[in-house]
Amino acid sequence: MDCGIITSKTVLLLLSLIFWAAGGALAYVGSYVLRSYNNFDNFLEDKYTLIPAAIIIGVAVVMFIIGTVGCCATLRESKVGLGFFLFIILLILAAEITAFVFGFIYRGRIKGDLEKTMTEVFQKYDGQSSETRAVDYLQEQLQCCGVQNYTDWTRMPWFQSHNSTVPTSCCKGNHTACTGRIDQLDLLNVQGCEAKLEQLLQDVLSYAMLVILGFAIIKLFGMLSVCVITCRRGRNEYQPLYA
């Protein structure tokens, strides 16, 4: 059997396995991005920032299917199957490029989105509302207090109606005696939440974009392998991989 055919088939079979693995990895990345945004959705007015995550998850599902198609088409040297495999790879690559572009665009819009909405959410803090739960979760998870810093709370309705104290979610985790009094700064987190949340979301998107770029490069190798198999198939009779 032609060594080139063996090599090409082996590459495509390995690529099919990579598609399955990549699908699982992309599904994880997409769900991680969604979880990260959902945890802080009260502070994100522009819901279109979830588009990159939705595209990633959609691509992951398709990749599982295409991995199976690629494996079967390679073993049978099906010209139709390999052509379909190549076409789908092109579609997936286009989708990933789209996700990468959206991710790049929305990385620049995160800061403006946060600046526009965080103060409004903090103003609605009353100890019971959904905004309250969102703010408490944010401050506890990121170990921060206020939008820019802890002094932002002095301009909030909560501070005026609760004996000039900040929410206990501003307290450092290892201080159980903290009551939220601003004259006990050693017991409080004093850094603002906006910068920390912005950095977190920027890191999540950067990670997702890096993964997308890596798998796009893999797909370029896949396209080359399909072309090699298809061209050799046109000049040679069917040669099974196991011959």
N, C-alpha and C positions, 0 to 999 in steps of 0.2 A: 504493500500500500504506500502511496506517495507520502513522504514524511511531512510535506507541507500541509496536506489534508489532515493528517493526524494532529499536527500542531494547531491548526486553525480550529478544528473541532474541540480540542482540549481547551483552547482559550475561550471558546464560546460557552462550553459547559461550565467552566470556572466563572465566566461572566454571569451565567444564569444564577449560579449560587450567590455571586456578589449582589445580583439584583434582589434576591430574597433577603440577604443580610442588610442591604441598603434600605429595602422597604421597611424592615423592622427598625432600623436606626432612624429613618426619616419619620416614622410614626411616633417614635419616642420624642424626637426633637419637636415635632408639631404639637404633640400633646403637652410638652413642657412649656412651650411658648404660650399655648392657650391657658394653661394653669397660671402662669406668671401674670398674664394680662387679666384673667378673671379675678385673681386675688385683689387687684387694684383697679377694677373697672370703674369704680366711682370717681377716680381721678383722671380718667381718660374719656374725654368727650367724643373724640373721633373714633368710632367703632371700626372704621376701615383699617385701623392698624392691625386688625386680626386677619386681614387678607393673606399675608405671607404664610401664617400658620395653617390656614384652611387649604391653601394650595399645596403646602408640604404634605399634609395628611392625605389629600386626594392623590398626589403623586405616589405616596407610599402604597396605597391600595392597588393602584395600577401596576406598580413594580412587582408586587407579588404575583399578579396574573401574568405579566410579561415574562417573568423568570421561568414560569412553567411552559409558556409558549416557546420561548427560546430554547429550552432544554429539549423539548419534543422535536422542534424543527431541526435542531442540530443533529440529533441522533438519526433522523430520517433523511437528512439533506434535502428537505422540502424547499424547493425554490419559492413557492408561494409563502410557506411559513417563514422563511428567512427574510423575504421581502416585507412581510407584515411586521416581523420583528424589527427590521430597520426603520420602517415607517413609525412604529410606536416609539422607538428610541428617539427619533427626531421630535415627536410630539412631547415626550417627557422632557427632553432637553429644552424645548421652547418654554414649557411650563416652569421649569426650574430657573431659566433666565428671567422669566416674568416675576417669579417670587423674589429672585435676587434684586431686581430693579425696585420692586415695591419695598423690600426691606431697606434698601439704600435710601429711598425717598422718605420713608417714615422714621428712619433714624434721625433725620434732621427735623422732623415735626414733633418729636416727643417732648422736647423742652417747651415749645410754645403751647402744646396741649396741656401740659402739667401746670404751667404758669396761669393758664386761663381758668382752670377748674379747681385746683387744690384749695385755694382760699375760700371759694364758695362752699365746698364740702366741709371744711373746718368750721365755717360760720354756722353751719346747721347742727353742730355737735350739741346734743342735749342729754346724753346719757342713755337714750332709749331707741333712737331711730336707726335705720340702716346705715346712715352716714356715720353715726356714732360707732357702730361695729367696724365699719371700714377704717375709720381713723384709728381706733384702738388697735386693730390688727396691724395696720401700717406702722404705728409707732412702736409696738412690741416687737415685730419682726425685724425692723430696720434699726431699732434702738435709737430712735430720733424723737424730736419734740417740736411741734410747730411746723410751719411751712419753710421759712428761712432759718429760724432758730426758735428757742423756747419763748422769747419775748413776744412772738406773734400772738400767743395766747392772751396777753394783757389787753388785746384789742378785740377779743372774742366775747360774745354774750355769756358763755360758760364761766369765764373768769370773773365777770362782774357779779354773777348770781351764785357763786360758790366760794365765797369768802376769799377771793383773790388767790385761788389755787388753779393749777393746771390738772388735767386728767391724770389719774394714777398710771395710765399706760405710758406716761413719760418717765416713770420711775425706772431706775436701773434694776435689773432682775435680781440682784443679790441683796437688795435693801428692802426688807419687809416693813420697816418702820416708816417708809416714805408716804407722805400724805398729799404731795403735790404742791407744797408751799415753795414759792420761788426764792425764799431766803435760805433754802437748803439745797443749793446747787450741787453739792457733792453727792446728793442722792438722786439727781435727775440727769437724764440725757439732755444735753443742751444743743446738740447739732440739729439743724433743720432736716425735714423729710424730703423736700423737693430734690435736692442734689443727690441724695442716696437713692431715691426711687428712679430718678433719671438714669443714674449710672447702672442700676440693676437692669432696667429695660434695655438700655443700650447694649449691655453685655449679652443679654439673651438674644437680641436680634443679631449681634455680631457672630455669636456662636452658630445660630441658624444659617446665616449667610455663608460662613466658612464651610459648613457641612454641605450646603447646596453646591458650592463651587467644587468641592472635592468630588462629589458624585457626578457632576457635569463632566469633569475630566475623565472619569471612568467610562462614561457613556461615549465619549469620543473614541476611546479604544474599542468599545463594543461595535460602533459603527464601522470602524476599520476592519474588524474581524469578520463581520457579516459580509462586507464587500469582498474580502478575500475568498471566503467560502463560496459565495455566489458566483464569482468570476471563475474559480477553479471548477465549480460544478458544471459550468457551461462547456468546459473543455474535456471533462472526464466523466466516465460512467460512475454510478453510485458506488461508493466505497464505504461500507459500514465501519464505524469507529473500532469495533471489536474484532475486525478481520485480521 
